[in-house]
Amino acid sequence: MSQPTVAQKAPYQVALEAGKTYYWCTCGDSRKQPFCDGSHKDTTFTPLAYTADKSGDAWLCGCKHTKGPPMCDGSHKAL
């Protein structure tokens, strides 16, 4: 599997709504970061479906190297 593009070396702060499903970009090429816009077409990447369990701000991974997608785990600090 190829490596994702690092969209940014910091997480994205986003407001999530409980019960809503979001599609987190795994390839790093989406222009709607941190969410998928279909840029992964013709690649080995697929978006990650994530349903928020609570409403409020969350920090979604921007470097695409997190061990706990879609949430940031600090992996960007090692890039």
Secondary structure, 3 states (H helix, E strand, C coil): CCCCCCCCCCCEEEEECCCCEEEECCCCCCCCCCECCCCCCCCCCCCEEEECCCCEEEEECCCCCCCCCCECCCHHHHC
